[in-house]
């Protein structure tokens, strides 16, 4: 019995030294593969209570994904064409694993913000920017993941007033007899800015409608404004923005033009004015059978819709100008 006791304590002594040296050589249990941890647990179990304590310690160290670097980092969409002076829909990352911080390189265009905690890109771009690649990195103590997102900031759409007047009631010469033929006049007018995009005239009839319900933008037909878009003069001066319902928001940032009067057929709430569009722009002679409601380009209020009130369809041999919106 005495020999067995000495042998037991001797083995226990040297085994303790071995385990101490072994654990000193291993910086952390978190990076030890599971099968090696099982081997260590077998060696370390000198008693049932010791095994239990060691197993509980191992469970804490190896549970979860905290010992993995981030992976699968992505943004949707991966490429974004933004419009100057229009707030963007936040771009949020998708990633697997825990992320301690995010970074981006190079710096985003002026007006856009990058959240280093969440990786979210937000804001309103205030300068034009050519299409560029931006590298986003998600990092934790075990490693990192990267993804490239492409962002460009473009001009908004342009609005101009025709250089000459156009008269409803015909398609001969400087005349139109519908919203669609008025579009043709916009696109052939000498004041039309250069560029490939077509223009539409901001006037309403039975084929073109801005809103059924006041200021709602519902029931639109062949409408001229786009949702959440920035609009500007041909020289780049900001005019204002449309809302999600494709209606300009008042007051405008700047007037559309210094001074001009043009037919619209609109009420001040974007609804169509009955008998306010010269019988769908087909009547260019009558003084009584429908008038052509007109707007004024020098205002920043709803006066751009009908600030000139009703102008007789046959009051002028040369007609009135058209307000033309880029598509």
Long-range contacts (C-beta under 8 A, 24 or more apart in sequence): 12-46, 15-43, 15-46, 18-43, 19-43, 19-44, 28-61, 29-57, 29-58, 29-61, 29-62, 30-61, 30-62, 30-66, 30-67, 31-67, 34-62, 37-62, 65-97, 65-98, 66-98, 67-142, 68-97, 68-98, 68-142, 69-97, 69-140, 69-142, 69-143, 69-144, 69-145, 70-95, 70-96, 70-97, 70-98, 70-99, 70-138, 70-139, 70-140, 70-143, 70-144, 70-145, 71-95, 71-96, 71-97, 71-145, 72-96, 72-145, 73-136, 73-138, 73-145, 73-146, 73-147, 74-147, 75-121, 75-136, 75-147, 75-149, 78-147, 78-148, 78-149, 78-150, 79-149, 79-150, 79-151, 80-149, 80-150, 80-151, 80-152, 81-152, 81-154, 82-125, 82-151, 82-152, 82-153, 82-154, 83-125, 83-153, 83-154, 83-155, 83-156, 83-228, 83-229, 83-230, 84-125, 84-126, 84-127, 84-128, 84-153, 84-154, 84-155, 84-156, 84-230, 85-124, 85-125, 85-126, 85-156, 85-230, 85-238, 85-241, 86-124, 86-125, 86-156, 86-228, 86-229, 86-230, 86-241, 87-123, 87-124, 88-112, 88-121, 88-122, 88-123, 88-124, 88-125, 90-120, 90-121, 90-122, 91-120, 91-121, 91-122, 91-149, 92-118, 92-119, 92-120, 93-118, 93-119, 93-120, 93-136, 93-138, 93-147, 95-119, 95-138, 95-145, 97-140, 97-145, 98-140, 99-138, 99-139, 99-140, 100-139, 100-140, 100-141, 101-138, 101-139, 102-136, 102-137, 102-138, 102-139, 103-136, 103-137, 103-139, 104-134, 104-135, 104-136, 104-137, 105-134, 105-135, 105-137, 106-132, 106-134, 108-134, 108-151, 109-151, 109-153, 112-151, 121-149, 121-151, 125-153, 127-153, 128-153, 128-154, 128-155, 129-153, 155-230, 155-232, 155-236, 156-229, 156-230, 156-231, 156-232, 156-238, 156-241, 157-197, 157-226, 157-229, 157-230, 157-231, 157-232, 157-325, 157-326, 157-327, 158-193, 158-195, 158-231, 158-232, 158-233, 158-234, 158-326, 159-231, 159-232, 159-233, 159-239, 159-256, 159-323, 159-324, 159-325, 159-326, 160-191, 160-192, 160-193, 160-199, 160-233, 160-234, 160-257, 160-324, 161-191, 161-256, 161-257, 161-260, 161-262, 161-297, 161-321, 161-322, 161-323, 161-324, 162-186, 162-189, 162-191, 162-262, 162-321, 162-322, 162-324, 163-189, 163-190, 163-191, 163-321, 164-189, 164-190, 164-318, 164-321, 165-316, 165-318, 165-319, 165-320, 165-321, 166-319, 166-320, 166-321, 166-322, 167-284, 167-316, 167-317, 167-318, 167-319, 167-320, 168-263, 168-278, 168-281, 168-282, 168-283, 168-284, 168-292, 168-313, 168-319, 169-278, 169-281, 169-282, 169-283, 169-284, 169-285, 169-313, 170-284, 174-318, 174-319, 175-284, 175-319, 176-201, 176-281, 177-280, 177-281, 177-282, 178-205, 178-207, 178-280, 178-281, 178-282, 179-203, 179-204, 179-205, 179-207, 179-208, 179-222, 179-281, 180-207, 180-222, 181-281, 182-281, 182-322, 185-322, 186-322, 186-324, 187-324, 189-322, 189-324, 192-324, 193-234, 193-326, 195-326, 197-326, 197-327, 198-326, 198-327, 199-324, 199-325, 199-326, 199-327, 200-224, 200-324, 200-325, 200-327, 201-322, 201-323, 201-324, 201-325, 202-262, 202-264, 202-295, 202-322, 202-323, 202-324, 202-325, 203-262, 203-263, 203-264, 203-265, 203-266, 203-277, 203-281, 203-322, 203-323, 204-264, 204-265, 204-266, 204-272, 204-277, 205-265, 205-272, 205-277, 205-280, 205-281, 206-280, 207-280, 209-272, 210-246, 210-247, 210-266, 210-270, 210-271, 210-272, 211-245, 211-247, 211-269, 211-270, 211-271, 212-271, 213-271, 214-267, 214-269, 214-270, 214-271, 215-247, 215-269, 215-270, 216-245, 217-243, 217-245, 217-246, 217-247, 217-270, 218-245, 220-246, 224-325, 224-327, 225-325, 226-327, 231-325, 233-257, 240-300, 248-304, 250-300, 250-301, 250-302, 251-300, 251-301, 252-300, 252-301, 252-304, 253-300, 254-300, 255-297, 255-298, 255-299, 255-300, 256-297, 256-298, 256-304, 256-323, 257-297, 257-298, 258-297, 258-298, 259-296, 259-297, 259-298, 260-296, 260-297, 260-298, 260-321, 260-323, 261-294, 261-295, 261-296, 261-297, 261-308, 261-311, 261-320, 261-321, 262-294, 262-295, 262-297, 262-320, 262-321, 262-322, 262-323, 263-292, 263-293, 263-294, 263-311, 263-319, 263-320, 263-322, 264-293, 264-294, 264-295, 264-305, 264-306, 264-323, 265-292, 265-293, 266-293, 266-295, 266-305, 266-306, 267-293, 267-305, 267-306, 268-302, 268-303, 268-305, 268-306, 269-302, 270-305, 273-306, 276-310, 278-313, 279-313, 283-313, 283-314, 284-313, 284-314, 284-319, 285-313, 285-314, 286-312, 286-313, 286-314, 287-312, 287-313, 287-314, 287-315, 289-313, 292-320, 294-320, 295-323, 297-323
